[in-house]
Amino acid sequence: MKRKATTSIIFMTVLLDLLGFGMVLPLMPLYASDPRFHATSLEVGLLMSIYSFMQFLFAPFWGGLSDRFGRRPILLIGLFGSCFSYLIYGLSQSLWLLFVARAMAGIMGANIAAAQAAMADITPPEKRTHAMGLIGAAFSLGFVLGPAFGGFLSGYSLEMAPLVAALITGLNGVVALFLLPESHLATTPKVETRRHPFSGDLWKEALRTSPGALYICLLMGGFITLFSAFEVTLPLWGKMEHGWNMRTIGWVFAFVGVVAALFQGGVVRRLAAKIGEKRTAATGIFFVAMGLALLNNMGDIFGIGISLAFIAAGAGLVHPGLSSLVSLNSDTEKQGMMLGLFQSLSALGRVLGPASGGVLFDMMNGKLFAEVAFGMIGIFGLLFLARKVIHDAPGRTFQVVLPG
């Protein structure tokens, strides 16, 4: 019962944190172009990217700290730090302060690895994928509900959304302060070098101690790069081919988010219990590739909806499947570090993907990025199979021997 209550608290902590993030993100281009800031298109793009770039740098750092000092203090620092970043954002009167606020939000938001590690601490291996699926469901729901709530608040003023996000995140931190227990016994490591976000020590240690888990992190980074590139090009394609407006695009992404949340929160548990984490992740990659292949050949909204449902379902299986594999193939004392690397490479994909997607969309004269993404995701799927991750070892875990 105590473990179930802790799982619920972690789920709500992540959900409310992502709700605040989702409230601010879609309004950022409008907010930054306000007469107070006069941000150019390039500056808006950099403002959108700096969050994920800071996550790329700091996620392994926070994950490693959670292994040493416990999950609870790292999560609390992240929540109160995020609250402060939203407050700065809402009160900013200059563009450079907006950049400071978004950089701080990315640094503090990188502690999501600690939430994943906390879930791993309190769940047995056979329930690990379901636990990671709950984290993913909280992500999806935050991205679905946040923009709708933020859009409603923006009707009063542009500052309202970030200020309310600060309030929600701050209250979330206060609740977690009293209700969130510690799930991991802090360790006092042997003499080791001081690590910082710009150090490569964590990556070297991961390659030395958990090469299989690191390979899965790299696979996830490639997948997120392709998937985020697709997310950027989908509205452009929809507007060009089908005349989608902002409301239509909002509904499309809400639909994708709901389907992904349903699969992450429920379906993945049953599927992983029957076929294991390895085949669950591979099934997700296949669903995404199939949905992308169908999408460009669908002419009506019903067919597009079916294609997007496959894509969303696949994405809902890939993330918990791969994050669970990382957890299962990492030492207990390295959970935070390895899940931090997992989040770091995912964040890097969210930096590289949108830029590459936009460039390729222009190069292809407006054709949907799905055709390229389908081929690339297919290659990743073949690599996933070629490295014998699926059938190499019995049971739920695997070992990968890297060449060289």
Phi, psi and omega in degrees: 000318179297319179296320179295320179295319179296320177300317179296320180295316179296318179300313181292325178299313180292319181300311182292326177296315180286335175297315177297319178297315181293334178291327187268320190302310184294335182273354187301315179301318178292319182296314184289335179273003176302148181306337178293330188248324180052045180288137175282172179300320178297317181293324176296317178299317178295322179296324179288329187272334188296330178299307182292326179296319178292326174297318178303318182286320194259344182300314177296325180297310179295320179298318178295320177297324180293332175291327184273319189246358180104158183282321188302308181298325180291319178296319180294318176301317180296318182293311181290327176293320177296320177303314181295321181294320177294323179296315176300317182299314182290334182261359184296144174236008179217154184293322182296328176291327174299318179295319177300315182297316182290324176296317178296319178298321178293319178298313183286327179288346180291351182280009177300334176300327178293324177293318177296318179295323177296319176298319179295325180298323190258005181238139175289163183305323183289347179246010186295317182295322177298319179297317178292329176296324178295320176299316179296322178295322177297320175302307185298315181295322178298321180286334178280310185283325184301307180300323179295315180293317179296321178297321178296315182293329181294344176294338177272311175190156180294331181286342187298317184298307180296327179290320176292323176300320177297318179296313181297314182293322177296315177296323176299319178295320179296316179298316179296326179301324183264332188250337185277115180276166174277133182254352187226130177285121181298146182246152173255100187291162174294172181305124181215160181291151176288128182256149177219167186301338182263006180271148176265007184299320182297319180293320178295319179294321178297319179295326181282319188261330185220063183297325179295315179295323179294324177299318178295323176300317179295321178298318179295321178299318177295319180296315181295324177302311181292319184290320180290329174296320176297318181298325180289320184278339182301311178297323179296316178295316180298320179292319183288315186272329188231004177070030180297141172254183183298322180294317179298316180298320177300316178294322179299312181289329175296318178299314179299317181295319180293314180298315179299319180295320179298318180289320180290324184274341185222304187298319185299327181296313181290320182293315180295325179295330183270318187242355178089163184293323184297311181287332176297313179296318180295322176298320178298316178298319179296317179299315180297314180299319180293318179298319178294321180294324181283327191301315185289350180252008181262132184257340182242168185294330179294313179296320177297321179298319178296316180299314180294328178296319176297316181297314181295318179297317179297315178299325179291341177265326185295310186298306179294327179296312181287320179295325177293321178296321176299315181296315183292336182253023176240147175298152180305321182279359181243009184303310183297317181297312184291321177290333173294318176296323177300313179291325181297313181289330173296317179295320178298322176298325179284346172275313185283324186299306181301319180295314181292324179297317179296319179296314181293325178298317178293319180296328182269013178056040174090001177289151183297137178298348184303325183296316176290315182299322180300313180297318182291317179294325175299320178296317177298321177297320178293321176298321179301320179282318185298327179280007176060032177292328184283313190245008188289326184221147177289164177083202190262347183246176182210166172232137179243129176258113183283145179290159175086000000 
